[in-house]
Amino acid sequence: MSGLSVTVIAMALAIVGSACAGPVSMRLASARWPERAPTAALVLWQAVCLCAGLSLTGAALVAGIAPLGEHLPSALLTFWRNAFRGRPFDGLSGWRVLLLLLAAVIAGALLVVLVRCFVLTVLRRRAHRQLLDLLSTGAPVDHESAAADAEPPTRNVRVLDHDAPLAYAVPGWHTRLVLTQGIRQLLDPAQLAAVIAHERAHLNFRHALLLLPFHAWSVALGWVPGVRSARQSVAALAEMQADDAAVRTAGAEAVASAISAVALSGGGTAATARSKELPQVGSTAVVRRVRRLQQIKPLPRWALAGVYALAAALLLVPTAVLFLGWRPV
């Protein structure tokens, strides 16, 4: 099969991957439109980061394995046949072997860091839940507002006897939603209902799982500015997505006033209902959250469609390019 030059394919993938990991991520992190559509923006962020990893790994893989076939599936099949015979690098020059090893190192390092972060997170959550069960009570939280009547508000809620106004969720198979006595005394029933709805949204949207790859990549590639920007932006967008879910239950006024009350109280965190799995979100982010709740202007449908289409293209195009045939080397 006649196709593009291997050099063209590898260079195109390398350029796309580098752009997504660097300038594209930094530009997306500084954009203001994601505040108007946090769900769509989170989908786009995942597509950008997956495209970066897939493209950079694919560029080295294609350039290294090209002599073994006319497209990636046939080249990989030949490679594994050679490996089964004990000669995996037959037909490959030294620099192609180095590129192949580079692809393996990139993919392997990201996978190892991801698995390590996952295991450590699971262990920390288990220890945290056990400690919470010892130190907290399952006492009901009083709700008098209509906002709290839509769903049983105290399911899996634990109350800590602590003066600091805190609320957070511990995700996992056995979730916990934690409130302190401080936040119960600080907020009125409508605000407390908003906090609980916000935290339940973190659990329902699986934000801990969403953020885990970004945390792992920031550990492995924290020196890349775009990677750091991605983690911070995704954390802020997760808060906004949970805010929007709470608005549907408790109303925008209750959510905004709860965020402001906790921020002004000087509690342990400037964000109201923030999971312990999420990175710290500073006071600037809190101001942005309150402002957007007071002036919600969702993106028009055509713009949302464009964001989702772009996310799909970022995933499909590099994948398709990897399976294109190339001219024999």
Buried (B, 14 or more C-beta within 10 A) or exposed (E): EEBBEBBBBBEBBBEBBBBBBBEBBBEBBEEEEBBBBBBBBBBBBBBBBBBBBBBBBBBBBBBBBBBBBBBBEBBBEBBEEBEEEEEBBBBBEEEBBEBBBBBBEBBEEBEEBBEEBBEEBEEEBBEBBEEBEEEBEEBEBEBEBEBBEEEEBBEBBBBBEBEBBBBBBBBBEEBBBBBBBBBBEBBBBBBBBBBBBBBBBBBEBEBBEBBBBBBBBBBBBEEBBBBBBBBBBBBBBBBBBBBBBBBEBBBBBBBBBBBBBBBEBEBBBBBBBBBBBBBEBEEEBBBBBBEBBEEEEEBEEEBBEEBBEBBEEBBEBBBEBBEBBBBEB
